Amino acid sequence: MEKKLIMFLFLLQLLSLNTLSLKHSSAKPNAKITVMGLVYCDICSNNSFSKHSYFIPGVEVRIICRFNSASSRTREMITFSANRTTNELGLYKLDITSLEGVACAAAAKKDSLMASCQASLIGSSKDSCSVPGFKTTTDQVVFKSKRSNLCVYGFTALNFRPLQKNLHLCGK
């Protein structure tokens, strides 16, 4: 249930973004890729989002993505690495606006990995919630638009927890 709630909140934040455009473009457009995820404070230290949990702004996250080139002439691996900070809603986002040779909306071959991404926590902005829980994730949901060669990679949520569990709020 908690994973569904977090994914619902993630999708809600995704829909609230006005930066994703679905305009028509040329026959072989360059890929437009967005990588995003959420970071929350797991007050009850059980790796789930509860009614006492909250999203954390100001958290540093490291994102590393690798993409295979779609070129038939070469076998190139394109790697992106960037640090991002969560916004006031606990959302981090990396926009890769033009990636030549990568067709993210094309059907991936079953025997080859077209893309892989990973997000890792670097540091918390809250002293009261600074112990890493889920600190690295490769679990992702991919949303594709064939019309505009747009891909959105959404990670499962990362979290921090307090140094000590609040027994008053969370019980034993």
N, C-alpha and C positions, 0 to 999 in steps of 0.2 A: 504494500500500500504506500509506503514511504517513497519508493522509487517512482511510482506512478505520480505522486504528488510533486516530487521534484521535477520530473519530466514535464508535467503539466505547467508548472511555474516557468520552466525553461522555455517551453513553447510560447507561453504568454509573453515573455520578454522578447522572444524572437519576433513575434508578430507586431510588437510595439516599435520595432526598429524601422525607421523610414529610409535606411540607407541601402536596402536591397532593391534593385531595379530589375524588372523583367522585360525590358525593351527588346525588340528584334534587332539582330545584328547581322554581320556578314555570314557567309556560308560556313567558314571555318574560324569561329571566334576563338579568342584566347580565353582560357578558363578564368573565372572570377571565383575566388574561394574565400570563405569566411569560416574561421575556427572560433568556437566560443564555448563557455561553460560557466558554472556557478561555484562559489565557495561560501560555505555556511559554518556557523558555530554550532557544534553538536553538544548542547548543554548537558544532556544526560549520558554522554559518552557511550552510546550504543550504535554508532555508525548509521543512524537514521535521523531523518528530519522530523522533529516532534513539535508540539505546540509551543515549546519553550525555545526552540532553535531560532536563529536569525541569520540572514545573509550578511557577510562581512565586506564592507568597503575597504579599499586601500591594501588589499593582499597582493603580494607579488607572485606571479605564476610564470613558469618557463614553459614555452610551447615549442615542440620540435615536430616538423612534418617532413615526410619524404614522399615524393611523387615520381612515378615512372613516366618517362616521356612517351608520348603516343606516336612518335616518329618511327616509321618503318625502316629508316636508314641506320639509326643508332639506338643503342640501349643506354640512355642517360638516366641518371637518378638525380633529381633536383631536391635539395634539402633547404628548408627554411627553419630558422631558429630565432625566437624572439621572446623577450620578457614583456609581460603586460601586467597592469594593475587593475584590480576590480573597481568598478564604479560604485556609486551609492546604493545600487541594487545587488551588489555582490557578483556582478557579471564581468567577465574578462572576454576580450574579443581581439582577434587578429584578422585583418583584412589583407588579402593578397589580391590586388586589383587586376593584374594581368599576368598570366602564366602561360607563355607561349609553349606549344608542344604538348600540353596536358589537356585532355578532353575529359573533364570530370563528369560530364553527363553521359559519356559513352558507356556502354555495357562492359563491365570488366570481365576479362577471361577468368574462368574458374581456376585455372592453374597458375595465375600470376596475380600478385598483389599490386593494384594500381596506386594505392596511397596508404600511408600509415601515419598516424599522428599520436602524440603523447603530450599530456599536460602534467606538470609537477609543481607542487607548492615550493616557494622559496622562503617566504616569511610572512608572519601574521602582522597585522596592524594593531591588534588588540592584545595587550598584556594579559587581560583576563581570559583570553581564549587563544592560546598560542602553542598547544601541544598538537602535532599533526595526527589526524585520524587516517582518512583516505588521503594519502599525500601524492600519489601518482595514479593516473588513469590512462588507459588506451581504449576503454569501452566508449564507443561513440555511436551516434545515430547520424546517418548521412541523408540530407535532403537534397534532391537534384532537380534542376530545371533544364530540360533539353532545349527549350526555346532560346535561352540566353547563355547556356553553358555555365550556369551558376551552381555551385555546391556549397552547402552549409554543413560543417562538421560540428555536431553538438556532443560534448563530453558529458559523462555522468558527473555528478557533483563531487567536488573535493571538500574536505572539512578539517577544521581544527576543533579542539575540545579544551575545556578548562583543565588546570592542573589537578583539581579535585572535583569529583562529581558532587553536585548539589543534591543531597539526600532529601532535603525539604521539598524541592520541586519534582525530583525524579524517583524517589523511593529507593529501596535497596536494589 
